[in-house]
Amino acid sequence: MARSSLYQQVASELRRAIYSGDLGPGDQLPTEADLMVSHGVSRNTVRLALGELVNEGLVTRTPRRGTVVRDRRPLLMYPQRELEPQPSGELREAFAFAVSQEGRAPSQNIEVAIVNPVEEIASRLELADGEPAVVRRRLRFVDGQPYNTNDSYFPLALVAGSEITRPGDINRGANRVLEELGHAQVRVVDDIWARMPNQAEAERLQLELGTPVVVYIRVGYDRSDVPVRVAVSVLPADKHLIRYELERH
């Protein structure tokens, strides 16, 4: 049997144990020596198998604890619900509401700046050359761990003097502020793709080696079909599940 097939077989059996729950978050995998004996393979084969699981984000390797199963509890996201009234009637920011609904604790760090956005953002907002925008950059946490980033851009002329331009959290959410300003979002366009993170993203989100990210860009339009917000989210693939529900009318 080829060496590649051997390490893939070892990786497959360990992967099956993780997905079945036989090995849960925080559990330690057998040592390299134990895996060599139980599978009758070389140390190099075992290391290749473990390396594959590391690249898939299933396990992490530490000097003292060895190889440990990662906590892969993803945050379930329903993008289509962002503009819907919250069932409880509470005025809470969409991310905080979604996390709280799962019985988890949301928090975020926020930076606000006036910028000349890059062309990709400026064109989506249909800004004139040199027209500034306000950006609210957020690093979001779930249960104290960094989960994603969300940078929301708004035309400065549209939101000047509002809470959107000021640092700090907006408990009821920026979408509600836009609505109060007469620019409720009634249509959104989403673009979603996957890639590997850059170094700054990996450090900011404390990503394990080999973890891909999902880039999710949403453009919101008001009743005049004018773009009023561009939200750019970077979502670690192992921490998020995006679910769309579509109905035929």
Buried (B, 14 or more C-beta within 10 A) or exposed (E): EEEEEBBBBBBEEBBEBBEEEEBEEEBEBBEBEEBBEEBEBEEEBBBBBBBBBBBBBBBBBEEEEBBBBBEEBBBEBBBBBBBEEBEEEEEBBBBBBBBBBEEBEBBBEBEBEEBEBEEEBBEBBEBEEEBBBBBBBBBBBBEEEBBBBBBBBBBBEBBBEBBBBEEEBBEBBBBBBBBEBEBBBEEBEEEEEEEEBEEEBBEBBEBBEBBBBBBBBBBBBBEEEEBBBBBBBBBBBBBBEBEEEEEEE
